[in-house]
């Protein structure tokens, strides 16, 4: 466990550095295309990114909870959920996380927070309605494992950075289309047209590849840790059939999630679907942040 914690801390630092380089490159290129001075954009990008990184580290979990429309619930409102979370937290040797419920009928859950002392577990209303006690314990055990291993810090930082990359890419593509391409004709008459076109094309390519690059990063760090969280979760509950049964129910459910989005998909227990009545669409499976439910069940049954 301690080795995994150390790895996640290094991964978080590496993620922030990689994103810093990427933001700086986009800022330099964007500024050069507008005012022919890339260092202005580089400084602006750094001025925006540094406080944004600090904010995502300290308050990224609040952003994730807000985006997911999660609401805190008291022990009086959900006594069973609070009792299970408290019991699994004691078994895991971590402070009890804050408890939230997401108003969605698809059974799912996620954990978030910068560290175990400031963590949260959110479950959907559909999960509470469809799971019995041992199944709910299996799900909470899985999420508690993410908290113990500091996966939640890495996942939260990735969620906020991926969201920002997507927004910046969309903004750049709009500018290139309306200003860079159409407005570029006037600049071509002033000279340097060929170089301008090359830079615009390069910028368009970077803006298109940015979301794919962010997605590949999420895939690389999401799938393997789900297997590990499954295994550690059943060790906490000491009852593998609970999580196995919960995963089978989740895998059979085809209810779409309204709050599902690409930036936070890797945080959930299972890849949330946005396609009504079809489970996870084939296009979503191609870029899925989670291994197939059947594979996860098979691994648990072999334990």
Number of C-alpha atoms within 10 A of each C-alpha: 11 10 8 15 16 13 15 20 16 13 15 21 13 12 16 21 13 12 19 16 14 16 21 22 19 22 21 21 21 24 20 18 20 13 10 14 14 19 16 15 24 22 15 15 21 16 12 12 19 13 11 17 19 13 14 21 20 17 17 25 25 16 15 21 23 11 13 21 15 21 15 14 16 13 11 8 10 14 12 14 22 19 13 18 23 19 18 24 22 13 14 20 12 17 16 21 22 20 22 25 23 23 17 20 18 23 28 24 25 26 31 31 29 23 18 22 13 15 23 25 23 25 28 21 18 19 23 20 11 15 19 13 13 18 23 23 26 30 29 31 31 29 31 33 28 28 30 23 25 26 31 27 27 28 29 29 28 28 25 22 22 24 17 18 20 19 13 18 20 16 12 21 18 14 16 21 14 12 15 24 15 12 13 20 14 11 13 14 9 9 10 10 15 10 11 20 17 11 17 20 15 13 22 20 12 20 23 16 13 20 22 15 14 20 19 14 15 26 17 11 19 21 16 13 18 25 19 16 23 26 20 22 26 24 17 22 22 12 15 21 17 21 27 24 19 23 24 14 16 22 17 10 16 18 21 20 20 17 17 16 16 20 23 25 22 26 28 21 23 22 25 30 23 19 15 13 12 13 19 20 14 10 8 16 14 8 15 23 28 25 18 14 17 13 11 20 20 11 13 17 11 6 8
